[in-house]
């Protein structure tokens, strides 16, 4: 609680008491807010891999929600807790203006996951017959056939030869390239709330009636 001249910080015991008071008076409101947030998180978990190949599964399963009760405010927060170390540019004190260095930083990476774009490609490993054909082509021409790529053109002994050859194909899960978090959570917030507006209104009226008694 704050004004222009004074500020009061609630201790943990008093904060818990205020939270419990909110639940006692506005329990119906809390329940509906929780249901809305849980519905958004559950929908994101369920649809996360519709257009994205599942690898570890962490970025989809980490969609979750929490309730925040602060005074008379009830807030449902949908979030994704999947993290990994990713390179980031960072500026440190004393560096030349505009200069940055690359550092590895713990990042909530799921917020940046996109659906594959319309021209997305995948790479498929070769069976023995395909590999033999590709190697014969390379020995005759010094290059790989169109649509084939190698992980390296030098083997473990330093000899020039393609290693880890795979075939480039159209991604069967190609989509619109949109950001998954935006599509599955942010863009759905308003509709999810609108569906429960009548329930929220009635719950608020009941809470008001209890508070006035």
C-alpha positions as CSV (number, residue, x, y, z in Angstrom):
1,X,0.0,0.0,0.0
2,X,1.4,3.4,-0.9
3,X,0.7,7.1,-1.1
4,X,2.8,10.1,-2.1
5,X,4.2,10.4,1.4
6,X,4.2,6.9,3.0
7,X,4.7,3.3,2.1
8,X,3.7,0.2,4.1
9,X,5.1,-3.2,3.3
10,X,3.0,-6.2,4.5
11,X,5.0,-8.9,6.3
12,X,4.5,-12.6,5.2
13,X,2.1,-13.5,7.9
14,X,-0.1,-10.5,7.2
15,X,0.1,-11.1,3.5
16,X,-1.1,-14.7,3.9
17,X,-3.9,-13.4,6.1
18,X,-4.9,-10.9,3.3
19,X,-4.7,-13.7,0.7
20,X,-6.9,-15.9,2.8
21,X,-9.4,-13.1,3.2
22,X,-9.6,-12.7,-0.5
23,X,-10.2,-16.4,-0.9
24,X,-12.9,-16.3,1.8
25,X,-14.7,-13.3,0.3
26,X,-14.1,-13.9,-3.4
27,X,-13.6,-17.6,-3.6
28,X,-15.9,-17.9,-6.6
29,X,-13.9,-15.3,-8.5
30,X,-10.6,-17.0,-7.6
31,X,-11.9,-20.3,-8.9
32,X,-13.0,-18.8,-12.2
33,X,-9.7,-17.0,-12.7
34,X,-7.9,-20.2,-12.0
35,X,-10.0,-22.1,-14.5
36,X,-9.3,-19.6,-17.2
37,X,-5.6,-19.6,-16.6
38,X,-5.5,-23.4,-16.4
39,X,-7.5,-23.7,-19.6
40,X,-5.0,-21.5,-21.5
41,X,-2.0,-23.5,-20.1
42,X,-3.6,-26.8,-20.8
43,X,-4.5,-25.9,-24.4
44,X,-0.9,-24.7,-25.0
45,X,0.5,-28.0,-23.7
46,X,-2.0,-30.0,-25.8
47,X,-1.4,-28.2,-29.1
48,X,2.3,-27.2,-28.7
49,X,3.6,-30.0,-31.0
50,X,0.9,-30.0,-33.6
51,X,3.3,-28.2,-36.0
52,X,6.6,-28.7,-34.2
53,X,8.5,-32.0,-34.0
54,X,8.7,-33.2,-30.5
55,X,12.3,-33.5,-29.2
56,X,12.8,-33.3,-25.4
57,X,9.1,-32.4,-24.9
58,X,10.2,-29.8,-22.3
59,X,9.1,-26.6,-24.0
60,X,5.5,-27.9,-24.4
61,X,5.1,-29.6,-21.0
62,X,6.4,-26.5,-19.2
63,X,3.3,-24.5,-20.0
64,X,1.7,-23.8,-16.6
65,X,-0.1,-21.2,-14.5
66,X,0.0,-19.7,-11.1
67,X,-2.4,-17.6,-9.0
68,X,-1.3,-14.2,-7.5
69,X,-3.5,-12.8,-4.7
70,X,-2.4,-9.3,-3.7
71,X,-4.8,-7.3,-1.5
72,X,-8.1,-7.2,-3.5
73,X,-6.4,-8.2,-6.8
74,X,-6.7,-11.8,-8.2
75,X,-4.5,-12.5,-11.1
76,X,-4.0,-15.7,-13.1
77,X,-0.5,-15.8,-14.7
78,X,0.2,-18.3,-17.5
79,X,3.9,-18.9,-18.0
80,X,6.4,-21.3,-19.5
81,X,9.3,-22.5,-17.2
82,X,11.4,-24.3,-19.8
83,X,15.0,-22.9,-19.7
84,X,18.3,-23.6,-21.3
85,X,21.6,-21.8,-21.8
86,X,21.6,-19.7,-25.0
87,X,24.0,-17.1,-26.4
88,X,23.1,-13.5,-25.7
89,X,24.8,-10.2,-26.4
90,X,25.5,-8.3,-23.2
91,X,27.2,-5.0,-22.5
92,X,29.4,-4.6,-19.4
93,X,30.4,-1.4,-17.5
94,X,33.5,0.2,-18.9
95,X,33.1,-1.2,-22.4
96,X,33.2,1.1,-25.5
97,X,29.8,2.5,-26.3
98,X,27.9,0.1,-28.5
99,X,30.2,-2.8,-27.8
100,X,28.9,-6.1,-26.5
101,X,30.2,-9.6,-25.9
102,X,28.5,-12.9,-26.4
103,X,27.7,-14.7,-23.1
104,X,25.7,-17.9,-22.3
105,X,22.6,-17.0,-20.3
106,X,19.8,-19.0,-18.8
107,X,16.8,-18.2,-21.0
108,X,13.1,-19.1,-21.0
109,X,13.5,-20.3,-24.6
110,X,10.0,-21.6,-25.2
111,X,8.7,-18.0,-25.6
112,X,10.7,-17.9,-28.9
113,X,9.7,-21.2,-30.4
114,X,8.1,-20.8,-33.8
115,X,6.1,-23.1,-36.1
116,X,8.0,-24.2,-39.1
117,X,7.7,-21.8,-42.0
118,X,6.0,-22.6,-45.3
119,X,9.3,-23.4,-47.0
120,X,10.7,-25.4,-44.0
121,X,13.0,-28.3,-44.9
122,X,14.0,-31.4,-43.0
123,X,17.0,-33.7,-43.5
124,X,16.6,-37.5,-43.7
125,X,19.4,-40.0,-43.2
126,X,20.3,-42.4,-46.1
127,X,20.0,-46.2,-46.2
128,X,23.0,-48.3,-47.5
129,X,21.9,-48.2,-51.2
130,X,21.2,-44.4,-51.2
131,X,24.6,-43.8,-49.5
132,X,26.4,-45.9,-52.1
133,X,24.8,-44.0,-55.0
134,X,25.6,-40.7,-53.5
135,X,29.3,-41.7,-52.9
136,X,29.6,-42.9,-56.5
137,X,28.3,-39.6,-57.7
138,X,30.7,-37.7,-55.4
139,X,33.7,-39.8,-56.6
140,X,32.8,-39.1,-60.2
141,X,32.0,-35.4,-59.9
142,X,33.6,-34.1,-56.7
143,X,30.3,-32.8,-55.4
144,X,27.2,-34.2,-53.9
145,X,24.0,-34.6,-55.9
146,X,21.5,-31.8,-55.8
147,X,19.4,-31.9,-52.6
148,X,22.0,-33.8,-50.5
149,X,24.2,-32.2,-47.8
150,X,27.0,-33.4,-45.6
151,X,27.7,-32.6,-41.9
152,X,31.4,-32.3,-42.9
153,X,33.5,-32.6,-46.0
154,X,36.5,-33.9,-44.0
155,X,36.5,-37.3,-42.2
156,X,38.1,-38.1,-38.9
157,X,41.5,-38.8,-40.5
158,X,41.6,-35.5,-42.3
159,X,40.7,-36.9,-45.7
160,X,38.4,-35.0,-48.0
161,X,35.2,-37.0,-48.2
162,X,31.6,-36.3,-47.2
163,X,30.6,-37.3,-43.7
164,X,27.1,-37.5,-42.3
165,X,25.3,-37.2,-45.6
166,X,21.5,-36.6,-45.5
167,X,18.8,-35.8,-48.0
168,X,16.9,-32.5,-47.9
169,X,13.1,-32.8,-48.1
170,X,10.1,-30.6,-47.6
171,X,9.0,-30.5,-44.0
172,X,5.7,-32.4,-43.7
173,X,4.8,-30.2,-40.7
174,X,5.4,-26.9,-42.6
175,X,3.2,-24.2,-41.3
176,X,3.0,-20.4,-41.1
177,X,6.1,-19.7,-39.1
178,X,4.2,-18.0,-36.3
179,X,5.3,-17.7,-32.7
180,X,3.7,-20.6,-30.6
181,X,3.4,-18.6,-27.4
182,X,1.6,-15.8,-29.2
183,X,-0.7,-18.1,-31.1
184,X,-1.6,-20.5,-28.3
185,X,-1.6,-18.2,-25.2
186,X,-1.5,-14.4,-26.0
187,X,-4.0,-14.5,-28.9
188,X,-6.4,-16.6,-26.9
189,X,-6.6,-14.6,-23.7
190,X,-9.4,-12.3,-24.6
191,X,-11.7,-15.0,-26.0
192,X,-11.0,-17.2,-22.9
193,X,-12.1,-14.3,-20.6
194,X,-15.1,-13.3,-22.7
195,X,-16.5,-16.8,-22.4
196,X,-16.5,-16.5,-18.6
197,X,-17.7,-12.9,-18.3
198,X,-21.2,-13.8,-17.1
199,X,-19.8,-16.2,-14.6
200,X,-17.3,-13.6,-13.4
201,X,-20.0,-10.9,-13.1
202,X,-22.2,-13.2,-10.9
203,X,-19.2,-14.3,-8.8
204,X,-18.2,-10.6,-8.2
205,X,-21.8,-9.8,-7.2
206,X,-21.8,-12.7,-4.7
207,X,-18.5,-11.6,-3.3
208,X,-19.8,-8.1,-2.9
209,X,-22.8,-9.3,-1.1
210,X,-20.6,-11.3,1.3
211,X,-18.3,-8.4,1.9
212,X,-21.1,-6.0,2.7
213,X,-22.5,-8.2,5.4
